[in-house]
Amino acid sequence: STPMIRGFSLLCKINFRHYSTLDLFYCCMSMIKIHECPCPVCGTRHPCWTEHAMYPRFLIGFDSGIVCCHSIMVTRFMCQSCRSTHALLPEFVIPFKSHSLFFVLAVLKDYFLSSLTVSQLCAKYEIPPATLYSWKAAFLKDKRIWLGALQDTLTSAKEFLDFLLRRGLEHNLGEFFAIANRSLFQTRIIRGNGSFTPD
């Protein structure tokens, strides 16, 4: 797999809570300035990006209390300096995962609030228990990376989730990417060091 170009600091520019998952994807994509993105492989600051290909993938959201599976088109760009190709994704799309970041966070919020049993929660979000527990494990691992070992032991999972949502995801996601060299909940590692989309 090749590195991806990630678009960050987009959610602060729109009232994303009023968008469906599909509308939010295309809104964010229209705001990313590809010509300002450095190449994740060769580091060229302003490579002459050219559209290389498009491919379909699924993006699952939880819109108005309903699980929605959308088909989206992802664009791959080629860096003319090193000829590497990269998929362009906004910040709320988890690389190599179908569920959106907001979907995963909604599940974990319900889980840590303990308002539903595991079976009720899985029925509500139409996921198997194994998926829930894999997200929980990834969340706790990312929490430790983000906070460091000492702060991690002093901060509960619920407190950390509240911290993420309270501060505003538009700032947190780019911050985590800089620390971990990957996206939140991304379990499949990519080569290279990724890239930010400037504001």
Disulfide bonds with the S-S distance in Angstrom:
none
